Amino acid sequence: MDRLRNYGIPFKGLKEGKHLFKYEIGADFFGLFEQPLIEKGEVMAEVELNKSSALLTLNFKVEGTVETVCDNCLEALILPVENESLMYIKFGEEYDEPTEEIIVLPHEENEINVAQLIYEFICVALPIRHVHPEDENGMVTCNAEMLNQLNNYLVEEGDEEEQDDDIDPRWAVLKNLVDKSSK
C-alpha cells in the first residue's frame, strides 16, 4: 500500500468545493497491481473532487493509450482508452461498497486512495476483444506467422458420427441408455 501513497487524496483539510488532481499513468503505475491486464501505457487521469458537508463526488477522466496483448496473434497491441466515470463517497460506521458508484468510508478516514479506481476505469475503457485493426483493404494486420502456428494446433470438430466412432465401447453402452431414456 506504501507504493500507492502517491494516489491518495487527503480530503479532510480541503475546503468545500471543487479540487482537481492530475496523474500521469505509465508502466510504473501498472506494475503496482498483481497480474495486470495492462503492463504499459501512457494515460492522463484527472480526478475532480467536489467536497460538500455530507458527500464527496469524484469525477474521473482517463485518456491515453495502453499496450496489451492481441487475442488473435498474441503480439503487443496499442489501444486507445477514454473513460469518464463518477463515484460518490459517503461516510458511515465502516467501509462498504453498496453499489458500483458508491463507497462508504468510516467517519475517521481523512484520505481516499484512487489508484485502484483509476486502474479499473482504464480497464473498463478497453474493448472486450483486443485485436489488431484491419488495414484499408480489409485484411487482418495480425502477425501472419503466429496465426499459421496457432492454426496448426486448432482442433476441428467433426460431425457426430465421426465422434461416435472414437467413443470407448464402455461409454457407448451408457450413451445408448441415455438416448433410450430420453425418447
DRENPA-3360 file (N, C-alpha, C; in nm, 2 decimals, always signed):
BEGIN
1 = MDRLRNYG = +0.08/-0.12/+0.00/+0.00/+0.00/+0.00/+0.09/+0.13/+0.00 ~ +0.21/+0.11/+0.05/+0.30/+0.23/+0.06/+0.33/+0.28/-0.08 ~ +0.34/+0.19/-0.18/+0.37/+0.24/-0.32/+0.26/+0.32/-0.38 ~ +0.14/+0.30/-0.32/+0.02/+0.36/-0.38/-0.01/+0.50/-0.31 ~ +0.08/+0.54/-0.22/+0.05/+0.66/-0.14/+0.05/+0.79/-0.23 ~ +0.11/+0.78/-0.35/+0.11/+0.90/-0.44/-0.03/+0.92/-0.50 ~ -0.12/+0.82/-0.48/-0.25/+0.83/-0.54/-0.36/+0.86/-0.43 ~ -0.31/+0.90/-0.31/-0.41/+0.93/-0.20/-0.45/+1.08/-0.21;
9 = IPFKGLKE = -0.58/+1.10/-0.19/-0.63/+1.24/-0.18/-0.68/+1.27/-0.04 ~ -0.60/+1.36/+0.03/-0.64/+1.39/+0.17/-0.75/+1.50/+0.16 ~ -0.87/+1.45/+0.19/-0.99/+1.54/+0.17/-1.03/+1.62/+0.30 ~ -0.98/+1.58/+0.42/-1.02/+1.64/+0.54/-0.97/+1.79/+0.55 ~ -0.86/+1.82/+0.50/-0.81/+1.96/+0.50/-0.86/+2.05/+0.39 ~ -0.93/+1.99/+0.30/-0.97/+2.07/+0.18/-1.10/+2.15/+0.21 ~ -1.11/+2.27/+0.15/-1.23/+2.35/+0.17/-1.34/+2.29/+0.08 ~ -1.47/+2.32/+0.11/-1.58/+2.27/+0.03/-1.57/+2.33/-0.11;
17 = GKHLFKYE = -1.61/+2.25/-0.21/-1.60/+2.30/-0.34/-1.52/+2.20/-0.43 ~ -1.48/+2.24/-0.55/-1.41/+2.16/-0.64/-1.26/+2.17/-0.63 ~ -1.19/+2.05/-0.64/-1.05/+2.04/-0.64/-1.00/+1.94/-0.75 ~ -0.90/+1.98/-0.83/-0.86/+1.89/-0.94/-0.72/+1.83/-0.91 ~ -0.71/+1.70/-0.93/-0.59/+1.62/-0.91/-0.56/+1.55/-1.05 ~ -0.43/+1.57/-1.09/-0.39/+1.51/-1.22/-0.28/+1.40/-1.19 ~ -0.29/+1.29/-1.27/-0.19/+1.18/-1.26/-0.15/+1.14/-1.40 ~ -0.01/+1.12/-1.41/+0.04/+1.07/-1.53/+0.06/+0.92/-1.51;
25 = IGADFFGL = -0.01/+0.84/-1.58/-0.01/+0.69/-1.56/+0.08/+0.63/-1.66 ~ +0.18/+0.55/-1.62/+0.27/+0.48/-1.70/+0.30/+0.34/-1.65 ~ +0.41/+0.28/-1.70/+0.44/+0.14/-1.67/+0.46/+0.12/-1.52 ~ +0.51/+0.22/-1.45/+0.53/+0.21/-1.30/+0.40/+0.19/-1.23 ~ +0.30/+0.26/-1.28/+0.16/+0.25/-1.22/+0.11/+0.11/-1.24 ~ +0.11/+0.06/-1.36/+0.06/-0.07/-1.39/+0.13/-0.18/-1.31 ~ +0.26/-0.16/-1.28/+0.34/-0.26/-1.21/+0.29/-0.27/-1.06 ~ +0.21/-0.17/-1.01/+0.17/-0.18/-0.88/+0.06/-0.28/-0.85;
33 = FEQPLIEK = +0.00/-0.34/-0.96/-0.11/-0.43/-0.95/-0.07/-0.57/-0.98 ~ -0.11/-0.67/-0.90/-0.08/-0.81/-0.93/-0.16/-0.85/-1.06 ~ -0.09/-0.93/-1.14/-0.15/-0.99/-1.26/-0.22/-0.88/-1.34 ~ -0.15/-0.77/-1.38/-0.22/-0.67/-1.45/-0.26/-0.71/-1.59 ~ -0.37/-0.66/-1.63/-0.42/-0.68/-1.77/-0.34/-0.59/-1.86 ~ -0.29/-0.48/-1.81/-0.21/-0.39/-1.89/-0.08/-0.37/-1.82 ~ +0.03/-0.38/-1.90/+0.16/-0.36/-1.84/+0.23/-0.23/-1.87 ~ +0.19/-0.17/-1.98/+0.25/-0.04/-2.03/+0.14/+0.05/-2.07;
41 = GEVMAEVE = +0.16/+0.18/-2.07/+0.07/+0.27/-2.13/+0.11/+0.41/-2.09 ~ +0.04/+0.50/-2.16/+0.06/+0.65/-2.14/-0.08/+0.70/-2.13 ~ -0.12/+0.72/-2.00/-0.26/+0.77/-1.98/-0.26/+0.89/-1.88 ~ -0.34/+0.99/-1.91/-0.36/+1.10/-1.82/-0.49/+1.08/-1.75 ~ -0.48/+1.09/-1.62/-0.60/+1.07/-1.54/-0.63/+1.20/-1.46 ~ -0.75/+1.25/-1.47/-0.79/+1.37/-1.39/-0.90/+1.32/-1.29 ~ -0.88/+1.37/-1.17/-0.99/+1.34/-1.07/-1.03/+1.47/-1.01 ~ -1.16/+1.50/-1.04/-1.21/+1.63/-0.99/-1.30/+1.59/-0.86;
49 = LNKSSALL = -1.25/+1.64/-0.75/-1.32/+1.61/-0.62/-1.41/+1.73/-0.59 ~ -1.54/+1.70/-0.57/-1.63/+1.81/-0.53/-1.67/+1.77/-0.38 ~ -1.62/+1.86/-0.29/-1.64/+1.83/-0.15/-1.76/+1.91/-0.10 ~ -1.85/+1.84/-0.03/-1.96/+1.91/+0.04/-1.96/+1.86/+0.18 ~ -2.05/+1.91/+0.26/-2.05/+1.87/+0.41/-2.09/+1.73/+0.43 ~ -2.17/+1.67/+0.34/-2.22/+1.53/+0.36/-2.16/+1.43/+0.26 ~ -2.10/+1.48/+0.16/-2.07/+1.38/+0.05/-1.94/+1.43/-0.03 ~ -1.87/+1.34/-0.08/-1.76/+1.37/-0.18/-1.80/+1.31/-0.31;
57 = TLNFKVEG = -1.79/+1.39/-0.42/-1.81/+1.34/-0.55/-1.68/+1.34/-0.63 ~ -1.65/+1.23/-0.68/-1.52/+1.21/-0.76/-1.56/+1.19/-0.91 ~ -1.51/+1.28/-0.99/-1.54/+1.27/-1.14/-1.40/+1.23/-1.20 ~ -1.39/+1.11/-1.26/-1.27/+1.06/-1.31/-1.27/+1.07/-1.46 ~ -1.16/+1.12/-1.52/-1.15/+1.12/-1.67/-1.01/+1.06/-1.70 ~ -1.01/+0.95/-1.78/-0.89/+0.89/-1.82/-0.88/+0.89/-1.97 ~ -0.77/+0.92/-2.02/-0.75/+0.93/-2.17/-0.60/+0.90/-2.20 ~ -0.58/+0.82/-2.30/-0.45/+0.79/-2.35/-0.44/+0.66/-2.43;
65 = TVETVCDN = -0.33/+0.59/-2.42/-0.31/+0.46/-2.49/-0.25/+0.36/-2.39 ~ -0.28/+0.23/-2.41/-0.22/+0.13/-2.33/-0.18/+0.02/-2.42 ~ -0.08/-0.06/-2.37/-0.03/-0.17/-2.45/-0.08/-0.30/-2.38 ~ -0.14/-0.38/-2.46/-0.19/-0.51/-2.42/-0.15/-0.62/-2.52 ~ -0.21/-0.74/-2.51/-0.18/-0.85/-2.60/-0.30/-0.87/-2.69 ~ -0.27/-0.89/-2.82/-0.37/-0.92/-2.92/-0.43/-1.06/-2.89 ~ -0.56/-1.07/-2.89/-0.63/-1.20/-2.86/-0.61/-1.30/-2.97 ~ -0.58/-1.25/-3.10/-0.56/-1.34/-3.21/-0.42/-1.39/-3.22;
73 = CLEALILP = -0.32/-1.30/-3.22/-0.18/-1.34/-3.26/-0.09/-1.33/-3.14 ~ -0.13/-1.29/-3.02/-0.06/-1.28/-2.90/+0.06/-1.18/-2.91 ~ +0.06/-1.09/-3.00/+0.16/-0.98/-3.01/+0.11/-0.86/-2.94 ~ +0.21/-0.77/-2.91/+0.18/-0.64/-2.84/+0.08/-0.56/-2.93 ~ -0.01/-0.49/-2.86/-0.11/-0.42/-2.93/-0.14/-0.29/-2.85 ~ -0.14/-0.18/-2.92/-0.16/-0.05/-2.85/-0.31/-0.01/-2.88 ~ -0.38/+0.02/-2.77/-0.52/+0.05/-2.79/-0.55/+0.19/-2.72 ~ -0.63/+0.27/-2.78/-0.67/+0.39/-2.71/-0.77/+0.37/-2.60;
81 = VENESLMY = -0.76/+0.44/-2.49/-0.86/+0.43/-2.39/-0.91/+0.57/-2.35 ~ -1.04/+0.58/-2.33/-1.10/+0.70/-2.29/-1.23/+0.67/-2.20 ~ -1.23/+0.73/-2.09/-1.34/+0.69/-2.00/-1.37/+0.81/-1.91 ~ -1.50/+0.83/-1.87/-1.54/+0.93/-1.78/-1.63/+0.86/-1.68 ~ -1.60/+0.87/-1.55/-1.69/+0.80/-1.45/-1.70/+0.88/-1.33 ~ -1.81/+0.85/-1.26/-1.84/+0.93/-1.14/-1.85/+0.83/-1.02 ~ -1.80/+0.87/-0.91/-1.80/+0.80/-0.78/-1.85/+0.89/-0.67 ~ -1.93/+0.83/-0.58/-1.98/+0.91/-0.46/-1.92/+0.85/-0.34;
89 = IKFGEEYD = -1.87/+0.93/-0.25/-1.81/+0.89/-0.13/-1.90/+0.94/-0.01 ~ -1.96/+0.84/+0.06/-2.04/+0.88/+0.18/-1.96/+0.84/+0.30 ~ -2.01/+0.88/+0.42/-1.95/+0.84/+0.54/-2.04/+0.76/+0.63 ~ -1.99/+0.66/+0.69/-2.07/+0.58/+0.78/-1.98/+0.51/+0.89 ~ -2.03/+0.41/+0.95/-1.96/+0.34/+1.06/-1.84/+0.26/+1.01 ~ -1.85/+0.19/+0.90/-1.75/+0.11/+0.85/-1.74/+0.11/+0.69 ~ -1.63/+0.07/+0.64/-1.61/+0.07/+0.49/-1.71/-0.02/+0.43 ~ -1.77/+0.02/+0.32/-1.87/-0.06/+0.24/-1.87/+0.00/+0.10;
97 = EPTEEIIV = -1.91/-0.09/+0.01/-1.94/-0.06/-0.13/-2.07/-0.11/-0.17 ~ -2.18/-0.04/-0.13/-2.32/-0.09/-0.16/-2.35/-0.09/-0.30 ~ -2.29/-0.01/-0.39/-2.32/-0.02/-0.53/-2.18/+0.01/-0.60 ~ -2.18/+0.00/-0.73/-2.06/+0.03/-0.81/-2.02/+0.17/-0.81 ~ -2.11/+0.26/-0.78/-2.09/+0.41/-0.78/-2.07/+0.47/-0.64 ~ -2.10/+0.39/-0.54/-2.09/+0.45/-0.40/-1.99/+0.37/-0.32 ~ -1.91/+0.45/-0.24/-1.82/+0.39/-0.14/-1.85/+0.46/-0.01 ~ -1.87/+0.38/+0.09/-1.89/+0.43/+0.23/-1.76/+0.42/+0.30;
105 = LPHEENEI = -1.71/+0.54/+0.35/-1.58/+0.54/+0.43/-1.62/+0.56/+0.58 ~ -1.54/+0.51/+0.67/-1.56/+0.54/+0.81/-1.54/+0.69/+0.84 ~ -1.61/+0.74/+0.94/-1.61/+0.88/+0.97/-1.47/+0.93/+1.00 ~ -1.38/+0.84/+1.06/-1.25/+0.88/+1.10/-1.15/+0.89/+0.98 ~ -1.19/+0.84/+0.86/-1.10/+0.84/+0.75/-1.07/+0.99/+0.71 ~ -0.95/+1.02/+0.66/-0.92/+1.15/+0.61/-0.86/+1.16/+0.48 ~ -0.85/+1.04/+0.41/-0.79/+1.03/+0.28/-0.85/+0.91/+0.20 ~ -0.86/+0.93/+0.07/-0.91/+0.82/-0.02/-0.80/+0.79/-0.12;
113 = NVAQLIYE = -0.76/+0.67/-0.14/-0.67/+0.63/-0.24/-0.74/+0.60/-0.37 ~ -0.71/+0.66/-0.48/-0.78/+0.65/-0.60/-0.71/+0.56/-0.71 ~ -0.60/+0.50/-0.67/-0.52/+0.42/-0.76/-0.60/+0.30/-0.82 ~ -0.66/+0.22/-0.73/-0.74/+0.11/-0.78/-0.86/+0.15/-0.87 ~ -0.92/+0.26/-0.83/-1.03/+0.32/-0.91/-0.98/+0.36/-1.05 ~ -0.87/+0.43/-1.06/-0.82/+0.47/-1.19/-0.78/+0.35/-1.27 ~ -0.72/+0.25/-1.21/-0.69/+0.12/-1.28/-0.81/+0.06/-1.34 ~ -0.92/+0.05/-1.26/-1.04/-0.02/-1.30/-1.11/+0.06/-1.41;
121 = FICVALPI = -1.10/+0.20/-1.41/-1.16/+0.28/-1.51/-1.09/+0.26/-1.64 ~ -0.96/+0.25/-1.64/-0.88/+0.22/-1.76/-0.91/+0.09/-1.82 ~ -0.92/-0.01/-1.73/-0.96/-0.15/-1.78/-1.10/-0.15/-1.84 ~ -1.19/-0.08/-1.78/-1.33/-0.07/-1.84/-1.33/-0.01/-1.97 ~ -1.24/+0.08/-2.00/-1.24/+0.16/-2.12/-1.18/+0.07/-2.24 ~ -1.12/-0.05/-2.21/-1.07/-0.13/-2.31/-1.19/-0.21/-2.38 ~ -1.17/-0.23/-2.51/-1.28/-0.31/-2.58/-1.27/-0.46/-2.53 ~ -1.38/-0.53/-2.54/-1.39/-0.67/-2.50/-1.29/-0.75/-2.56;
129 = RHVHPEDE = -1.28/-0.74/-2.69/-1.17/-0.82/-2.77/-1.06/-0.72/-2.81 ~ -0.94/-0.77/-2.78/-0.82/-0.69/-2.81/-0.76/-0.75/-2.94 ~ -0.79/-0.69/-3.05/-0.74/-0.74/-3.18/-0.68/-0.63/-3.26 ~ -0.58/-0.66/-3.35/-0.53/-0.56/-3.44/-0.63/-0.52/-3.54 ~ -0.64/-0.40/-3.58/-0.74/-0.35/-3.67/-0.71/-0.40/-3.81 ~ -0.81/-0.40/-3.89/-0.79/-0.43/-4.03/-0.73/-0.32/-4.11 ~ -0.65/-0.35/-4.22/-0.60/-0.24/-4.30/-0.70/-0.18/-4.39 ~ -0.66/-0.09/-4.48/-0.76/-0.02/-4.57/-0.82/-0.12/-4.67;
137 = NGMVTCNA = -0.76/-0.24/-4.69/-0.81/-0.34/-4.78/-0.90/-0.44/-4.71 ~ -0.92/-0.42/-4.58/-1.00/-0.52/-4.51/-0.92/-0.64/-4.47 ~ -0.79/-0.64/-4.48/-0.71/-0.75/-4.44/-0.67/-0.74/-4.29 ~ -0.66/-0.86/-4.23/-0.62/-0.86/-4.09/-0.47/-0.82/-4.08 ~ -0.43/-0.74/-3.98/-0.30/-0.69/-3.96/-0.22/-0.77/-3.85 ~ -0.28/-0.88/-3.81/-0.21/-0.96/-3.71/-0.09/-1.03/-3.77 ~ +0.00/-1.08/-3.68/+0.12/-1.15/-3.73/+0.08/-1.28/-3.80 ~ +0.10/-1.28/-3.93/+0.05/-1.40/-4.01/+0.13/-1.53/-3.97;
145 = EMLNQLNN = +0.25/-1.52/-3.94/+0.33/-1.63/-3.90/+0.28/-1.70/-3.77 ~ +0.24/-1.61/-3.67/+0.18/-1.66/-3.55/+0.05/-1.72/-3.57 ~ -0.03/-1.66/-3.66/-0.17/-1.72/-3.69/-0.15/-1.85/-3.75 ~ -0.06/-1.87/-3.84/-0.03/-2.00/-3.90/+0.01/-2.10/-3.80 ~ +0.09/-2.06/-3.70/+0.14/-2.16/-3.60/+0.02/-2.20/-3.51 ~ -0.07/-2.10/-3.48/-0.18/-2.13/-3.40/-0.28/-2.22/-3.47 ~ -0.30/-2.20/-3.60/-0.38/-2.29/-3.68/-0.34/-2.43/-3.68 ~ -0.21/-2.46/-3.67/-0.16/-2.59/-3.66/-0.21/-2.67/-3.54;
153 = YLVEEGDE = -0.24/-2.59/-3.44/-0.29/-2.66/-3.31/-0.44/-2.65/-3.30 ~ -0.51/-2.60/-3.40/-0.65/-2.59/-3.40/-0.71/-2.73/-3.42 ~ -0.80/-2.76/-3.33/-0.87/-2.89/-3.34/-1.01/-2.86/-3.40 ~ -1.04/-2.92/-3.51/-1.17/-2.90/-3.57/-1.26/-3.01/-3.53 ~ -1.38/-2.97/-3.50/-1.48/-3.06/-3.46/-1.55/-3.13/-3.58 ~ -1.55/-3.26/-3.58/-1.62/-3.34/-3.69/-1.77/-3.35/-3.66 ~ -1.84/-3.42/-3.75/-1.98/-3.44/-3.72/-1.99/-3.55/-3.61 ~ -2.12/-3.57/-3.56/-2.14/-3.66/-3.45/-2.10/-3.81/-3.48;
161 = EEQDDDID = -2.12/-3.85/-3.61/-2.09/-3.99/-3.65/-1.94/-4.02/-3.63 ~ -1.86/-3.92/-3.67/-1.71/-3.94/-3.65/-1.68/-3.95/-3.51 ~ -1.74/-3.87/-3.43/-1.71/-3.87/-3.28/-1.76/-4.00/-3.22 ~ -1.87/-4.05/-3.26/-1.92/-4.18/-3.21/-1.83/-4.29/-3.23 ~ -1.76/-4.29/-3.35/-1.66/-4.40/-3.38/-1.54/-4.40/-3.28 ~ -1.51/-4.28/-3.22/-1.40/-4.27/-3.13/-1.43/-4.30/-2.99 ~ -1.56/-4.33/-2.96/-1.60/-4.35/-2.82/-1.56/-4.48/-2.77 ~ -1.51/-4.49/-2.65/-1.48/-4.61/-2.58/-1.61/-4.70/-2.58;
169 = PRWAVLKN = -1.60/-4.83/-2.61/-1.72/-4.91/-2.61/-1.80/-4.91/-2.48 ~ -1.73/-4.90/-2.37/-1.80/-4.89/-2.24/-1.89/-4.77/-2.23 ~ -1.84/-4.66/-2.28/-1.92/-4.53/-2.28/-2.03/-4.54/-2.38 ~ -2.01/-4.61/-2.49/-2.11/-4.62/-2.59/-2.24/-4.69/-2.53 ~ -2.22/-4.79/-2.45/-2.33/-4.86/-2.39/-2.41/-4.76/-2.30 ~ -2.34/-4.68/-2.22/-2.40/-4.58/-2.14/-2.47/-4.47/-2.22 ~ -2.41/-4.43/-2.33/-2.47/-4.33/-2.42/-2.61/-4.39/-2.47 ~ -2.61/-4.51/-2.51/-2.73/-4.58/-2.56/-2.84/-4.58/-2.46;
177 = LVDKSSK = -2.80/-4.60/-2.33/-2.90/-4.60/-2.23/-2.96/-4.46/-2.21 ~ -2.88/-4.36/-2.22/-2.93/-4.22/-2.21/-3.02/-4.19/-2.32 ~ -2.97/-4.23/-2.44/-3.05/-4.20/-2.56/-3.19/-4.26/-2.56 ~ -3.20/-4.39/-2.50/-3.33/-4.46/-2.49/-3.42/-4.40/-2.39 ~ -3.36/-4.35/-2.28/-3.44/-4.29/-2.17/-3.49/-4.15/-2.21 ~ -3.43/-4.09/-2.30/-3.48/-3.95/-2.34/-3.58/-3.96/-2.45 ~ -3.61/-4.08/-2.50/-3.71/-4.09/-2.61/-3.85/-4.12/-2.56;
% end
